Every structure is written in structure tokens, then in C-alpha cells.
Amino acid sequence: MNRLDQKLEQLKLENRSGLVCYFTAGDPNFAESCRLLSQLGQAGADIIEVGIPFSDPVADGEIIQAAHLRALGAGQTVKQTIELVKAIRLHDEKTPIIFMTYLNPMMQYGFETLIAETENLIDGILILDAPYGYRENFEVQLNEKNMHLIAMTAPTTPVERLEQISARATGFLYHVAENGLTGGDLNLSNLEKKIAEIKPIFNIPVAIGFGIKNESHVKALANKVDLIIIGSALVDTFFNKGMNATLEKITVFSQILRENKE
């Protein structure tokens, strides 16, 4: 078991949804990014998603696109992102870390090199633009390093494909709440119906991301899904209001989930 497996077991025992916090590595610069990410676990994040900066983040909305550009402008690279995680681990050895990446930067750096250099540092990788049939190219090598390849589904994913994904998926499933880009609007009624459809198909925890922005969203989804992923709202807070406001927001979200146990 890696850190992610242990955390998912802990959340199951606590009968609550977990909080997953996304930030782009190196935004606005290496030092500030490291300071923030090193404190996320203490603030209440159950899992940390670290985005590897890329010049063409096609799945992301304006807020996270801007974060990618700020990070790249400050010199953040894949190598620097690995160094960032090493620095985070000096302060936080326990909180699971997942890389969120596009194929291009990962393949340019070298997939085998990436996972060799992050062994025992990260617990999984989510590849936003990897076709379903591409998964087999990565699964075996990740499993050998005790890491998960996180699967993604969308509202338009047919049941047959959901079943195919379920047969291979490990760690947790990342379900995109709304078609479109990160940071979009959330339709809770439609989402709850989709959750009810998906959960019986998968024997691993289900996470919901894209469009979860505020306390009311978190409260509405508490214990309806296993994990709640928040990205754009936190990235925006960090950019506009600073580190303390961001950590406070994470603590509030975490408290909501801890107070709304089954």
C-alpha cells in the first residue's frame, strides 16, 4: 500500500468524503508554491494534486491556464516539479501526492525517467489527454513503482466504457462533473444522478472534480462521493488573496466534510 491507499482506507474508516486540493507546480514561483503545498496537509487537504505546467493545457479553464503560464514564466519545468515534491516531502511525508499532467511534457521528459525519479515521492499520475487505449503503456510500469494510474470519466462516457475502465482502474476514479473546462458551472441535480449511476460500477473510490467552487457545493456533495476535488477556486484564491486566505479556505472545506460524516 502507498500513501494514497492508506488515506483511502482511513477515509473509509472515518465515514467521510476526502478533500483533494489542486495547484499548479511553480505558481507563481518555486518558493511560494513550495511554501503553500508544504502546508496543505496540515490545513486539511487529504490528497494533493500537483499540476505539471504545460503551454497548452486544453482541458483547463482560464484560471488554471493562467497558473500554467505564470509557472512557466517563472521557469518551472518537469524537473523543477520533481524537485518541488522533494522539498514538500521534507515537511510532509504522509499526504498523498498525485501528478496531474498532459502527455506532452511527460513524454518530452521521459515517462520512465519521471517515474524512476518520483518513486516513493508521489502516489499516482493522472494524464488528462491520454486516450483510453493508451493506459496499458503506463499501467505496468507504474504498478512496479507502487503508483496508481488514475482513470477519468465524463458525463458522456457510455456505460459500456465505464465497465471497461472499472475493470482496470486502481486508486480512485476521477469523474468530471461537467463537460467542458475546469472551473465551469456545476449542475448538482444532474451530478447526483450521474454519481448514482457510476458508483455501483466501480469498486474503488469515486472522486468528483471540475466546477466545485464553494462551501455550498462541498456540503451538497459530502458523503455522496468518496473524494471532492477543488482546483480553480483555490488557485484563484491563492493568486488574488494570498496564502493565508487559501489555507483558511481549505480548512473550512475540510471541516465541512468532517462534520458531515455518514
ChimeraX attribute file (.defattr): number of C-alpha atoms within 10 A of each C-alpha:
attribute: neighborCount
match mode: 1-to-1
recipient: residues
	/A:1	9
	/A:2	17
	/A:3	21
	/A:4	23
	/A:5	16
	/A:6	14
	/A:7	18
	/A:8	22
	/A:9	13
	/A:10	14
	/A:11	17
	/A:12	14
	/A:13	9
	/A:14	13
	/A:15	16
	/A:16	21
	/A:17	29
	/A:18	28
	/A:19	28
	/A:20	25
	/A:21	25
	/A:22	26
	/A:23	25
	/A:24	29
	/A:25	32
	/A:26	29
	/A:27	29
	/A:28	21
	/A:29	16
	/A:30	18
	/A:31	12
	/A:32	15
	/A:33	20
	/A:34	21
	/A:35	15
	/A:36	19
	/A:37	29
	/A:38	22
	/A:39	16
	/A:40	22
	/A:41	21
	/A:42	14
	/A:43	20
	/A:44	24
	/A:45	24
	/A:46	25
	/A:47	26
	/A:48	22
	/A:49	26
	/A:50	24
	/A:51	25
	/A:52	26
	/A:53	28
	/A:54	23
	/A:55	13
	/A:56	12
	/A:57	20
	/A:58	14
	/A:59	14
	/A:60	19
	/A:61	16
	/A:62	14
	/A:63	17
	/A:64	27
	/A:65	20
	/A:66	20
	/A:67	24
	/A:68	27
	/A:69	21
	/A:70	19
	/A:71	23
	/A:72	20
	/A:73	13
	/A:74	14
	/A:75	14
	/A:76	24
	/A:77	18
	/A:78	20
	/A:79	12
	/A:80	15
	/A:81	21
	/A:82	20
	/A:83	16
	/A:84	22
	/A:85	21
	/A:86	19
	/A:87	16
	/A:88	22
	/A:89	18
	/A:90	9
	/A:91	14
	/A:92	17
	/A:93	15
	/A:94	16
	/A:95	23
	/A:96	24
	/A:97	25
	/A:98	24
	/A:99	25
	/A:100	21
	/A:101	23
	/A:102	21
	/A:103	16
	/A:104	15
	/A:105	16
	/A:106	18
	/A:107	12
	/A:108	9
	/A:109	13
	/A:110	13
	/A:111	17
	/A:112	13
	/A:113	11
	/A:114	15
	/A:115	22
	/A:116	13
	/A:117	15
	/A:118	18
	/A:119	15
	/A:120	16
	/A:121	20
	/A:122	28
	/A:123	26
	/A:124	28
	/A:125	22
	/A:126	22
	/A:127	18
	/A:128	17
	/A:129	15
	/A:130	15
	/A:131	9
	/A:132	13
	/A:133	7
	/A:134	10
	/A:135	17
	/A:136	11
	/A:137	10
	/A:138	15
	/A:139	17
	/A:140	14
	/A:141	17
	/A:142	20
	/A:143	13
	/A:144	11
	/A:145	17
	/A:146	16
	/A:147	28
	/A:148	26
	/A:149	26
	/A:150	22
	/A:151	22
	/A:152	23
	/A:153	18
	/A:154	15
	/A:155	15
	/A:156	10
	/A:157	11
	/A:158	10
	/A:159	12
	/A:160	9
	/A:161	12
	/A:162	16
	/A:163	14
	/A:164	12
	/A:165	19
	/A:166	17
	/A:167	12
	/A:168	12
	/A:169	20
	/A:170	21
	/A:171	19
	/A:172	23
	/A:173	26
	/A:174	21
	/A:175	23
	/A:176	21
	/A:177	26
	/A:178	22
	/A:179	15
	/A:180	16
	/A:181	17
	/A:182	25
	/A:183	22
	/A:184	18
	/A:185	15
	/A:186	17
	/A:187	13
	/A:188	15
	/A:189	8
	/A:190	12
	/A:191	18
	/A:192	16
	/A:193	10
	/A:194	16
	/A:195	19
	/A:196	12
	/A:197	12
	/A:198	19
	/A:199	16
	/A:200	9
	/A:201	15
	/A:202	18
	/A:203	13
	/A:204	16
	/A:205	18
	/A:206	21
	/A:207	23
	/A:208	25
	/A:209	21
	/A:210	26
	/A:211	24
	/A:212	25
	/A:213	19
	/A:214	14
	/A:215	14
	/A:216	12
	/A:217	16
	/A:218	22
	/A:219	15
	/A:220	12
	/A:221	22
	/A:222	23
	/A:223	19
	/A:224	19
	/A:225	18
	/A:226	23
	/A:227	27
	/A:228	28
	/A:229	25
	/A:230	26
	/A:231	23
	/A:232	26
	/A:233	21
	/A:234	23
	/A:235	22
	/A:236	18
	/A:237	16
	/A:238	21
	/A:239	15
	/A:240	11
	/A:241	11
	/A:242	14
	/A:243	19
	/A:244	12
	/A:245	14
	/A:246	22
	/A:247	23
	/A:248	13
	/A:249	20
	/A:250	23
	/A:251	19
	/A:252	17
	/A:253	24
	/A:254	21
	/A:255	14
	/A:256	18
	/A:257	23
	/A:258	20
	/A:259	11
	/A:260	16
	/A:261	12
	/A:262	11
